[in-house]
Amino acid sequence: MPSWLFLITIVTVLFAINPIFNNGGVQIHGPAIQMLVNSVVYTILVLIWLLFFRWEDVYLATNKSLGFGVASGVISFIAVAALFSAYQIAYNDLTPITIVVSFSVVVLAIINHFLGDKLMFHQWIGAIITFLGIVLVNWKK
C-alpha cells in the first residue's frame, strides 16, 4: 500500500469518528465553546508539529500563501460553525453527519468543473453511487 493511501485511510477513519465527539460537545456546551476548544487544541498541536517536524516550512511562507491560509481559515470557520449549529438543532438525527459525508461528491464536481481535471466514466459512476447512498441513508418513511 502506498504511504499516501495509508495516510488517507487514517484521515477517513478519523473524520468518520470525529463528528461523534464534536456532536457530544456541542450538545453539552454549544457550538461556540466546541469550536473554541477544538481551535485551542488544534493550535497547540500544530505549533508542536511545526516546532519539531516542519520548522523549515516557516521560510516558505509568502503573502500569497498566507492569503490562501486566511481564506481557508475563514471558509473552514463558516463551514464548521454551520455544521455545529446543525448538530445542535438536529442532535438526535444522523442527517447532518451523513450529508456532510457527501462532500466528496461536491469535491469531484468542483474538480471537474473549475480545475479542468476531467473525470473518467467510472469516477462519475462512483460519485453517483455515493450520492444515492447518502439519499438512501437519509430517507425517512
C-alpha positions as CSV (number, residue, x, y, z in Angstrom):
1,M,0.0,0.0,0.0
2,P,1.5,3.4,-0.9
3,S,2.2,5.7,2.0
4,W,-0.2,8.4,0.8
5,L,-3.1,5.8,0.6
6,F,-2.3,4.6,4.1
7,L,-2.4,8.2,5.4
8,I,-5.7,9.0,3.6
9,T,-7.2,5.9,5.1
10,I,-6.3,7.1,8.5
11,V,-7.8,10.5,7.7
12,T,-11.0,8.9,6.5
13,V,-11.4,6.9,9.7
14,L,-10.6,9.8,11.9
15,F,-13.0,12.1,10.1
16,A,-15.7,9.4,10.4
17,I,-15.1,9.2,14.2
18,N,-14.7,13.0,14.9
19,P,-18.4,14.0,14.4
20,I,-19.4,11.8,17.4
21,F,-17.1,13.7,19.7
22,N,-18.0,17.1,18.2
23,N,-21.7,16.4,18.5
24,G,-21.3,15.3,22.1
25,G,-19.5,18.5,23.0
26,V,-22.0,20.7,21.1
27,Q,-24.9,19.1,22.9
28,I,-23.3,19.9,26.3
29,H,-21.7,23.3,25.9
30,G,-22.8,24.6,22.5
31,P,-21.1,25.2,19.1
32,A,-19.1,28.2,20.0
33,I,-17.3,26.6,23.0
34,Q,-16.8,23.4,21.0
35,M,-15.1,25.4,18.2
36,L,-13.0,27.3,20.8
37,V,-11.8,24.0,22.4
38,N,-11.1,22.5,19.0
39,S,-9.2,25.6,17.9
40,V,-7.1,25.8,21.1
41,V,-6.2,22.1,20.8
42,Y,-5.6,22.4,17.1
43,T,-3.3,25.4,17.6
44,I,-1.2,23.7,20.3
45,L,-0.8,20.6,18.2
46,V,0.1,22.5,15.1
47,L,2.7,24.5,17.0
48,I,4.3,21.3,18.3
49,W,4.3,19.8,14.8
50,L,5.8,22.9,13.3
51,L,8.5,23.3,16.0
52,F,9.6,19.7,16.0
53,F,9.0,18.4,12.5
54,R,8.3,21.2,10.0
55,W,10.3,24.2,11.1
56,E,11.7,24.8,7.6
57,D,8.2,25.5,6.3
58,V,8.3,28.9,8.1
59,Y,10.7,30.1,5.5
60,L,8.4,29.2,2.7
61,A,5.5,31.5,3.8
62,T,4.7,34.3,1.4
63,N,1.9,36.9,1.2
64,K,0.1,34.7,-1.3
65,S,0.4,31.5,0.8
66,L,-0.7,33.4,3.9
67,G,-3.7,34.8,1.9
68,F,-4.6,31.3,0.9
69,G,-4.3,30.3,4.6
70,V,-6.6,33.1,5.7
71,A,-9.2,32.3,3.1
72,S,-9.1,28.7,4.0
73,G,-9.5,29.6,7.7
74,V,-12.5,31.8,7.1
75,I,-14.2,29.2,4.9
76,S,-13.4,26.5,7.5
77,F,-14.8,28.6,10.3
78,I,-18.1,29.3,8.4
79,A,-18.4,25.6,7.5
80,V,-17.7,24.3,11.0
81,A,-19.9,26.9,12.7
82,A,-22.8,26.0,10.4
83,L,-22.2,22.2,10.9
84,F,-22.0,22.6,14.7
85,S,-25.2,24.7,14.7
86,A,-26.9,21.9,12.7
87,Y,-25.7,19.4,15.3
88,Q,-27.3,21.5,18.0
89,I,-30.6,21.7,16.1
90,A,-30.8,18.1,15.0
91,Y,-28.9,16.4,17.8
92,N,-30.8,13.0,17.6
93,D,-30.7,12.9,13.8
94,L,-27.8,11.4,11.7
95,T,-28.8,13.5,8.7
96,P,-26.3,16.4,9.3
97,I,-23.5,14.0,9.6
98,T,-24.4,11.9,6.5
99,I,-25.0,15.0,4.4
100,V,-21.5,16.3,5.3
101,V,-20.0,13.0,4.3
102,S,-21.3,13.8,0.8
103,F,-18.5,16.4,0.4
104,S,-16.5,14.0,-1.7
105,V,-19.2,14.2,-4.4
106,V,-19.1,18.0,-4.3
107,V,-15.3,18.0,-4.5
108,L,-15.5,15.8,-7.6
109,A,-17.9,18.2,-9.2
110,I,-15.7,21.2,-8.4
111,I,-12.5,19.5,-9.6
112,N,-14.2,18.5,-12.8
113,H,-15.7,22.0,-13.4
114,F,-13.2,24.5,-12.1
115,L,-9.9,22.8,-12.2
116,G,-10.4,21.2,-15.6
117,D,-9.4,17.7,-14.4
118,K,-11.9,15.6,-16.3
119,L,-13.2,12.6,-14.5
120,M,-13.5,9.3,-16.2
121,F,-16.7,7.4,-16.6
122,H,-16.1,5.0,-13.6
123,Q,-15.4,8.0,-11.4
124,W,-18.7,9.6,-12.2
125,I,-20.4,6.2,-11.5
126,G,-18.7,6.1,-8.1
127,A,-19.9,9.6,-7.3
128,I,-23.5,8.8,-8.3
129,I,-23.5,5.7,-6.3
130,T,-22.1,7.6,-3.3
131,F,-24.8,10.3,-3.7
132,L,-27.6,7.6,-4.0
133,G,-26.2,6.0,-0.8
134,I,-26.5,9.3,1.0
135,V,-30.0,9.8,-0.2
136,L,-31.0,6.3,0.9
137,V,-29.4,6.7,4.4
138,N,-31.4,9.9,4.9
139,W,-34.6,8.5,3.5
140,K,-37.3,8.6,6.2
141,K,-40.7,6.9,6.0
